[in-house]
Amino acid sequence: MIQPIVLFSYLQLLDLMTTIAFLLLGVHEANPVLKFAFSVGNPVSGLLLVKFAAIALGFYCWHMGRERLLLRMNVLFALLVAWNLVAVIVGSAAHAS
């Protein structure tokens, strides 16, 4: 069975890639934390900083034995990646028109 922290890290990578994809298509970010990170400097640098912080928090949860919390975060980020993919599909369809 895949360790929850491995899955969490993988979902963070997928979130990073899908977020970059929809930003390239002109879809706007809705997450206020990411909006703030984008305003501080380069959007990609802000996104990477937020993802590294998320992975660090995930490792903290894993290290502290908070497996249930980590599993819940995995479900949340799996849904978020699916939402991002919908945004990519809709954004690319609007971009193609």
N, C-alpha and C positions, 0 to 999 in steps of 0.2 A: 504494500500500500504506500502511496506517495505521502511523505511527511507534509503536514499542513503548511509548514514554513516554506517548503519547496513550491507548493501550489500557490501560496501567497506571493512569492517572489515572481513566479511565472505570470500570474495575473497582473502584477504591477508592470511587468514588461509589456504585456498585451495592452494594458491601459495606456502606457506611454506611446506605443506605436499607433494605436487607434486615435488617440488624441492628436498626435502630430498629423495623421492622415486627414482628420476632419478640419483641422486648422488650415492645412494647405488648400482645402476645398472652399475655404471661406466661412465655414460654420463657426459660430461664436461659442466660446467657452461659457458654461453656466455656473461652474463651481467658483464661489467667491474667493476661496483660498488660492486657486490657480489664477484667477483674475488679478489678485493682489501680487502674486509672484511674477506674473507677466509684466505688471506695471513697474516693478522694481528694476528690471533690466531686460535682457534678451529673453523672449518667451521660452525658447528651448532650455536656456539655463535655469529659468524659474521652474519649468516643468521637471527637469532633472533633479533639482534641489528638493522639490516636493516628493518625488518618487523615492529618492534616497532616504528622506525623513520617514516616509511610510514603511519602507523596508526595515529601517532601524526600529521603528515601533513594533513591527511584526516580529522581529527577532527578540525584542524585549518581552513581548507576550509569550513567545515560544519558550524563552529561557526561564520565565517566571512560572511556567506550567499553566498558562491561560489558554489551553488548547481549544476550549469551547468558544472563547472570544475570537480566536484566530479562525476557527471554522465559520463563525458568523461573518467575519470580515471577508472570508473567501467567497461566501455566497453573495455578499454585497458587491464585491468587485467583479464577480462573474456576471452579475446583472448589469453592472456599469459598462463592462466591455461589450456586452450584447447591445446596450443602448448606444454606445459609441459606433458600433458597426451599423446600426440603423441610421445614425447621423451621417456616416460615410456614404451609405447607399443613397439616402435622400439628397445629400449634398452633391454627390456626383451626378445624380439624375438632373438636379436643377442646374448644375454647372454645364452639362451636356446640351441643355436646351438653348 
